[in-house]
Amino acid sequence: MAQSNIIQRDSKYYADRVDRELAETLAIENYTTRQKFSLTCQYLGMEGHGSGIITQMTAKGDEDGTFWTMPFGFGFEDVREQDLILVDTDLKTLEGEGMSNPAQRFQMWVYDKRPDVNCIIHAHSPHVSAYSMIDEPFEVAHMDATFFNEDVAWLREWPGLPISDEEGVLISDALGSKRAILLANHGYLVAGATVEEAAILAVYMERNARTLLLAKAAGKVTSVPSHMAERSHDFLLSTPFVGASFNYFARRALEHAPDCIER
């Protein structure tokens, strides 16, 4: 039997090597917050997350208590960098033309309780919306779902139209310290430390809801053991991987809508 020329090493060696090479070799585009916001909206629209004018996204502005958002009446597919408005914590417009979606009030409660959060995306994407109706928590049952390992909450009962402070308290309490939440009979919310992180969480929340529904229609779903998913979760949400993923989203968005950012 021929001797193998492959050197066998432990998993930590390869984990450290991947982390180092990602940081050294991946060039991350230096987009502004407004550009990243617009690129994210375009890509989410391409991915089918749009549900008319009720889709929502906010990102912190440069000044404390300010947030970029799209004007009410816009869907993800409409958003261009020049259309964005800057609002305060009371959703009053400070810059730009138009008003905020009044339902974004509950997001202010998330920002207030979570100073680590810099971007929130909320949508009624089709597969998450369908999954939200079956009275089951979001399961981590595939490698691509490990983004959400021990990191997705569940609000089991719909609190009603989220345009008042009561819904903000309920949703922010249910989210707790996690990055994502499944809202029963409603949709999803993701809360990212960056726009890029929120974007990738939103994309994979919908993709994994679709996969779960397909799997549940075929038979019993087997979840991934949490202790095995932990390393994958941390890798997929590492700064280099998130940045590379966002670069891909941005390229696709610019091919589709090259005028969505000002250059």
C-alpha positions in Angstrom: 0.0 0.0 0.0 1.5 3.3 -1.1 2.2 5.8 1.7 0.2 9.0 1.6 1.9 12.3 0.9 -0.8 14.2 2.7 0.2 15.6 6.1 -2.5 15.0 8.6 -2.9 17.9 11.0 -5.5 18.7 13.7 -8.6 20.9 12.9 -7.2 23.9 14.8 -4.3 24.2 12.4 -6.7 24.5 9.4 -9.1 26.8 11.3 -6.3 29.2 12.2 -4.9 29.0 8.6 -8.2 29.8 7.0 -8.8 32.7 9.4 -5.3 34.1 8.5 -5.6 33.6 4.8 -9.1 35.2 4.7 -7.8 38.2 6.4 -4.7 38.5 4.2 -6.2 37.8 0.8 -9.8 39.1 0.6 -10.1 42.7 -0.5 -13.2 44.3 1.0 -14.8 47.2 -0.9 -14.9 50.4 1.1 -18.6 51.4 0.6 -20.2 54.1 2.7 -23.1 53.3 5.0 -25.6 54.8 2.5 -24.1 52.8 -0.4 -24.2 49.6 1.6 -27.8 50.3 2.5 -28.8 50.8 -1.1 -26.9 47.7 -2.3 -28.5 45.6 0.4 -32.0 46.7 -0.6 -31.3 46.0 -4.2 -30.0 42.5 -3.5 -32.9 41.7 -1.1 -35.3 42.8 -3.8 -33.5 40.5 -6.3 -33.8 37.6 -3.7 -37.5 38.1 -3.4 -37.7 39.6 0.1 -39.8 42.5 -1.0 -43.4 42.7 0.1 -44.4 46.0 -1.3 -44.0 49.1 0.8 -44.0 47.4 4.2 -40.4 46.2 4.0 -38.1 47.9 6.4 -34.4 48.7 6.9 -32.6 51.1 9.1 -28.9 51.8 9.7 -27.3 54.2 12.3 -26.2 57.5 11.0 -23.0 59.4 12.0 -24.7 61.3 14.8 -26.1 59.6 17.9 -29.8 59.0 17.6 -29.9 59.2 13.8 -30.8 56.5 11.3 -30.8 56.1 7.6 -33.9 54.5 6.0 -35.9 54.6 2.8 -38.9 56.9 2.5 -42.3 55.3 3.2 -43.8 54.2 -0.1 -40.5 52.6 -1.3 -39.9 48.9 -1.6 -36.5 47.3 -1.6 -36.4 47.3 -5.4 -36.9 51.1 -5.5 -34.1 52.2 -3.3 -31.3 54.4 -4.6 -28.6 56.0 -2.5 -30.0 59.5 -3.2 -33.5 58.5 -2.0 -32.5 57.7 1.6 -33.7 59.9 4.4 -32.2 60.5 7.8 -34.5 60.3 10.8 -34.3 60.6 14.6 -35.5 58.2 17.3 -39.0 59.6 17.0 -38.9 58.9 13.2 -39.0 62.6 12.3 -37.2 63.3 9.1 -33.9 65.3 9.5 -32.5 65.1 6.0 -34.0 64.2 2.6 -37.6 64.1 1.4 -40.4 61.9 2.7 -41.4 60.2 5.9 -40.3 57.0 7.6 -42.4 53.9 7.6 -44.3 54.4 10.9 -44.0 50.6 11.7 -40.3 51.1 12.2 -41.0 52.5 15.7 -40.4 49.0 17.2 -36.9 49.1 15.8 -36.0 52.0 18.0 -36.6 49.8 21.0 -34.1 47.3 19.7 -31.5 50.0 19.2 -32.2 51.3 22.6 -31.6 48.0 24.3 -28.8 46.8 22.0 -26.0 49.4 21.6 -24.1 46.7 19.6 -26.7 46.8 16.8 -26.0 49.2 13.9 -28.4 47.9 11.3 -31.9 46.3 11.3 -33.7 44.6 8.5 -37.3 43.5 8.7 -39.3 41.8 5.9 -42.2 39.5 5.2 -40.2 37.4 2.8 -42.3 34.5 1.4 -40.7 31.4 3.0 -40.1 33.0 6.4 -43.7 34.3 6.4 -44.9 30.7 5.6 -42.7 29.2 8.3 -43.9 31.8 10.8 -47.4 30.3 10.5 -46.7 26.7 11.6 -46.0 27.4 15.3 -42.5 26.0 15.3 -39.2 27.7 16.2 -36.6 28.2 13.5 -34.5 25.1 13.4 -30.8 24.9 12.6 -30.7 21.7 10.5 -28.3 22.5 7.7 -24.8 23.8 7.5 -26.0 27.0 5.8 -28.4 27.5 8.8 -25.5 27.6 11.3 -25.5 31.4 11.0 -28.3 31.1 13.5 -26.9 28.5 15.9 -28.0 29.7 19.4 -28.6 33.1 17.7 -32.3 33.1 16.6 -35.2 34.0 18.9 -38.9 33.3 18.5 -41.8 35.5 19.2 -44.5 32.9 19.3 -47.6 35.1 19.2 -48.2 38.0 16.8 -48.5 41.2 18.9 -50.5 43.1 16.3 -49.6 45.9 13.8 -46.2 47.2 15.1 -46.7 50.9 15.0 -46.7 51.7 18.8 -44.3 51.3 21.7 -46.0 48.2 23.1 -44.9 46.1 20.1 -41.4 47.6 20.4 -41.1 46.4 24.0 -42.4 42.9 23.1 -40.2 42.4 20.1 -37.0 43.8 21.6 -37.5 41.7 24.8 -38.1 38.6 22.7 -35.0 39.3 20.6 -32.8 39.6 23.7 -29.1 39.3 22.8 -29.6 37.3 19.6 -29.0 38.5 16.0 -32.3 37.3 14.5 -35.9 36.6 15.5 -38.8 34.7 13.9 -41.9 36.7 14.3 -45.0 34.5 14.5 -47.6 35.1 11.7 -45.4 37.9 10.5 -41.8 37.6 9.2 -38.2 38.1 10.3 -36.1 40.7 11.9 -32.3 40.6 11.9 -30.0 42.9 13.9 -26.5 43.3 12.8 -23.3 44.9 14.1 -22.8 46.2 10.6 -24.9 46.6 7.5 -23.0 43.7 5.9 -23.8 41.4 8.8 -27.5 42.3 8.7 -27.6 41.7 5.0 -26.1 38.2 5.1 -28.4 37.2 8.0 -31.5 38.4 6.1 -30.5 36.5 3.0 -29.9 33.3 4.8 -32.9 33.6 7.1 -35.1 33.4 4.0 -33.0 30.7 2.2 -33.0 28.5 5.2 -36.8 28.9 5.8 -37.3 27.7 2.3 -35.0 24.7 2.9 -36.8 23.8 6.1 -40.2 23.9 4.5 -38.9 21.6 1.7 -37.4 19.2 4.2 -40.5 19.2 6.5 -42.7 18.4 3.5 -40.5 15.4 2.7 -40.2 14.0 6.3 -38.7 14.4 9.7 -36.0 17.1 10.1 -32.9 16.4 12.1 -31.3 19.4 13.7 -27.5 20.0 13.7 -26.1 19.5 17.2 -25.4 22.9 18.6 -21.8 22.1 19.9 -20.9 21.1 16.3 -22.5 24.1 14.8 -20.7 26.6 17.0 -17.5 26.8 15.0 -19.4 27.1 11.7 -21.5 30.0 13.2 -18.4 31.9 14.3 -16.7 31.3 10.9 -19.7 32.3 8.8 -20.1 35.5 10.8 -16.4 36.4 10.9 -15.5 39.8 9.5 -13.6 38.5 6.4 -16.4 36.0 5.4 -19.2 38.5 5.9 -17.2 41.1 3.9 -16.6 38.7 1.1 -20.2 37.7 1.0 -21.3 41.3 0.9 -18.9 42.0 -2.0 -20.7 39.3 -3.9 -24.2 40.8 -3.0 -22.9 44.2 -4.1 -21.6 42.9 -7.5 -24.9 41.3 -8.2 -26.8 44.4 -7.2 -24.7 46.7 -9.3 -25.1 44.4 -12.4 -28.9 44.6 -11.8 -29.1 48.3 -10.9 -25.9 50.2 -11.6 -27.4 53.5 -10.6 -28.4 52.4 -7.1 -25.3 54.1 -5.7 -23.6 57.4 -6.5 -20.0 57.0 -7.7 
